[in-house]
Amino acid sequence: MSRRVLAVSAYAVALVAWTWVIGIPNDPVGVALWLWLLAICWRGDWCLQFPKDWWPWLLALAVYSFVRGIADTGFTPHKVWPIRADEWLAHLWGGHTVPTVSLQHRLCGNPCEYQGPIRWYDVAVGVTYASHFVAGLTIAGILWIRDRGEFLRWIRRYVTISYLALAGYLILPMAPPWLAARDGLLPPLARTSGRGLEYLGLERTTMVLGSLPNRVAAMPSLHCGFTYLIAFYAIARLKAWWRWLLLLYPAAMSFTLVYSGEHYLVDTLAGGGIAALAMAIGAWWDRWRPPELVLATADREGGQPATSRVPTS
């Protein structure tokens, strides 16, 4: 058995044990540390280029997290408009109420209770919801190992969509369904996104720097935006027919967010909109400053060979 296989196998065991005992890494810096360890195990050296390439983007995500956390200070969130928008969307297919209400009544109970019985789709909802915190950065880590130029293309779009969502939180603060229900604007709803992981005995944990809570960061849905971005990017970069199946990911996330009371349907559609916009901005950025040229220049200034590809063996 090769050294790489042994190292990556040990890494996988350690990550599973950490997740089981401590929790799923939840913050960008914590996830990046685990990805750095994966790169070390894969390459067999300390991969000091990893923190050099990652730190500006992690800093940008930390700034996003801080501003997002204070964005609800002094802002009056919209509560009625999203209800009317979702009612209009529901009427398009013959519905009569906000999709979150109808889904919870049909699949959870009337009223839905957080401590009620757990069904298989509640577990699926919990896992899908938690994937938001690791999927995008995991893709970035894998791309970095394979090709630093491709990593730069992806991380540009990843950070761009975060700031597009932040602009939405500042311009159009919006109360999510669970908060509107608490204020009596909707029938009683349960915020069920955490039930599935709780049933599995898992939780999300912050290792270094976590996100500050923001109760009005609903429009657009960044949870849904990231899943659309993953699907759009894969469809644009891959050639295999199965790349179209990745559109099932934003579909699953949309269901998760609406059913769990975290977002209105209109929020999830807006998430798809900012994903498309982030792709367009990323394409312009790549033309303006091609990733390979940026990395080659940085490598020359750092006294390294001018290449964007990271050796994999």
HUVEN-V939412 format. One record per residue. N is the residue number from 1. OMEGA is omega in whole degrees, 0 to 359 (NA if undefined). D_LAST is the distance of its C-alpha to the last C-alpha in Angstrom with 2 decimals. Layout:
N&OMEGA&D_LAST + N&OMEGA&D_LAST
This chain:
1&185&14.91 + 2&178&11.29 + 3&182&10.70 + 4&180&8.72 + 5&179&11.77 + 6&182&14.15 + 7&181&13.05 + 8&177&13.15 + 9&177&16.34 + 10&177&17.88 + 11&181&17.20 + 12&178&18.95 + 13&181&21.81 + 14&181&22.27 + 15&178&22.43 + 16&179&24.91 + 17&178&26.95 + 18&181&27.09 + 19&182&28.21 + 20&186&30.79 + 21&186&32.24 + 22&179&31.95 + 23&179&31.27 + 24&176&28.98 + 25&193&27.47 + 26&186&29.78 + 27&183&29.39 + 28&181&26.86 + 29&179&25.98 + 30&177&25.64 + 31&180&23.41 + 32&178&21.23 + 33&177&20.95 + 34&178&19.70 + 35&176&17.11 + 36&178&16.02 + 37&176&15.76 + 38&179&13.62 + 39&178&11.15 + 40&180&11.38 + 41&182&10.92 + 42&186&7.84 + 43&180&6.05 + 44&173&8.36 + 45&187&10.49 + 46&176&13.60 + 47&182&12.51 + 48&176&15.92 + 49&182&15.59 + 50&180&15.94 + 51&178&19.59 + 52&181&20.41 + 53&188&19.63 + 54&192&21.20 + 55&180&24.32 + 56&182&26.61 + 57&176&26.16 + 58&176&26.65 + 59&178&29.73 + 60&178&31.02 + 61&176&30.69 + 62&177&32.49 + 63&176&35.27 + 64&182&35.52 + 65&181&35.86 + 66&181&38.57 + 67&177&40.58 + 68&183&40.32 + 69&180&41.74 + 70&185&44.78 + 71&181&45.29 + 72&180&47.85 + 73&177&50.02 + 74&179&53.28 + 75&176&52.42 + 76&184&54.54 + 77&172&52.37 + 78&181&53.51 + 79&185&54.53 + 80&184&56.83 + 81&181&55.16 + 82&177&51.99 + 83&179&54.29 + 84&180&56.33 + 85&180&53.26 + 86&175&51.91 + 87&178&55.38 + 88&178&55.58 + 89&179&52.23 + 90&180&53.43 + 91&181&56.65 + 92&178&54.73 + 93&173&53.99 + 94&178&57.20 + 95&184&56.22 + 96&181&58.63 + 97&179&56.64 + 98&183&53.39 + 99&179&50.53 + 100&180&49.43 + 101&182&52.92 + 102&179&53.20 + 103&181&49.77 + 104&178&50.45 + 105&184&53.93 + 106&189&52.76 + 107&184&49.62 + 108&182&50.29 + 109&180&54.03 + 110&3&56.94 + 111&174&56.33 + 112&180&52.68 + 113&183&52.20 + 114&182&49.00 + 115&179&49.96 + 116&181&50.86 + 117&180&49.31 + 118&177&45.58 + 119&185&44.72 + 120&182&41.46 + 121&174&41.15 + 122&176&41.59 + 123&178&38.41 + 124&178&36.63 + 125&180&38.07 + 126&180&36.83 + 127&180&33.23 + 128&180&33.30 + 129&183&34.85 + 130&181&32.30 + 131&179&29.35 + 132&188&30.46 + 133&184&29.23 + 134&190&25.59 + 135&185&24.82 + 136&180&24.61 + 137&175&22.49 + 138&175&20.10 + 139&179&19.64 + 140&180&19.10 + 141&179&16.36 + 142&178&14.46 + 143&179&15.13 + 144&179&13.96 + 145&184&10.43 + 146&187&10.61 + 147&183&12.99 + 148&177&15.13 + 149&178&17.99 + 150&174&18.30 + 151&182&18.22 + 152&176&21.07 + 153&184&23.01 + 154&186&22.98 + 155&174&23.78 + 156&181&26.63 + 157&181&28.21 + 158&180&27.66 + 159&179&29.47 + 160&182&32.02 + 161&177&33.17 + 162&181&33.60 + 163&173&36.00 + 164&177&37.77 + 165&179&38.48 + 166&177&39.67 + 167&178&42.10 + 168&179&43.47 + 169&181&44.03 + 170&184&45.97 + 171&186&47.95 + 172&178&48.63 + 173&188&48.40 + 174&178&49.02 + 175&177&49.82 + 176&183&47.82 + 177&182&49.81 + 178&180&49.80 + 179&177&51.35 + 180&178&53.87 + 181&178&54.89 + 182&180&55.40 + 183&175&57.68 + 184&181&59.69 + 185&177&58.66 + 186&173&57.07 + 187&181&57.90 + 188&179&56.22 + 189&174&52.46 + 190&175&49.82 + 191&195&46.50 + 192&186&44.45 + 193&183&40.82 + 194&186&40.20 + 195&184&42.04 + 196&179&39.25 + 197&178&36.82 + 198&178&39.81 + 199&178&40.70 + 200&182&37.23 + 201&181&37.56 + 202&174&34.78 + 203&177&35.03 + 204&184&33.16 + 205&176&32.71 + 206&181&32.19 + 207&186&29.89 + 208&186&30.44 + 209&182&32.34 + 210&179&33.96 + 211&174&35.90 + 212&183&39.61 + 213&177&41.74 + 214&185&43.61 + 215&183&46.08 + 216&178&46.70 + 217&185&43.12 + 218&184&43.75 + 219&358&44.04 + 220&178&41.60 + 221&177&39.44 + 222&173&36.00 + 223&180&34.95 + 224&180&35.79 + 225&179&34.60 + 226&181&30.99 + 227&175&31.05 + 228&181&32.61 + 229&178&30.07 + 230&181&27.16 + 231&181&29.08 + 232&182&30.12 + 233&180&26.69 + 234&180&25.16 + 235&181&28.17 + 236&188&27.85 + 237&182&24.14 + 238&180&23.72 + 239&185&25.65 + 240&182&25.90 + 241&186&29.40 + 242&180&28.41 + 243&180&27.49 + 244&179&31.25 + 245&179&31.21 + 246&174&29.52 + 247&175&33.00 + 248&180&33.93 + 249&176&32.07 + 250&176&34.51 + 251&179&37.32 + 252&180&36.48 + 253&178&36.16 + 254&177&39.48 + 255&181&41.19 + 256&186&39.75 + 257&181&41.00 + 258&181&44.39 + 259&185&45.10 + 260&179&44.14 + 261&182&46.40 + 262&184&43.70 + 263&169&44.26 + 264&177&46.74 + 265&180&45.81 + 266&177&46.46 + 267&182&43.80 + 268&177&41.14 + 269&177&42.25 + 270&176&42.03 + 271&175&38.44 + 272&179&37.70 + 273&180&39.55 + 274&175&37.54 + 275&177&34.28 + 276&179&35.56 + 277&178&36.64 + 278&176&33.28 + 279&180&31.65 + 280&178&34.27 + 281&179&33.84 + 282&179&30.07 + 283&177&30.59 + 284&180&33.07 + 285&181&30.80 + 286&177&27.97 + 287&181&30.58 + 288&180&32.01 + 289&182&28.82 + 290&183&25.90 + 291&182&22.67 + 292&179&20.78 + 293&179&23.77 + 294&182&23.98 + 295&179&20.38 + 296&178&20.67 + 297&180&23.95 + 298&180&22.72 + 299&179&19.83 + 300&180&22.42 + 301&179&24.83 + 302&178&22.34 + 303&180&21.56 + 304&176&17.94 + 305&183&16.66 + 306&179&18.15 + 307&178&15.47 + 308&183&15.27 + 309&178&11.77 + 310&179&9.24 + 311&182&5.77 + 312&178&3.78 + 313&NA&0.00
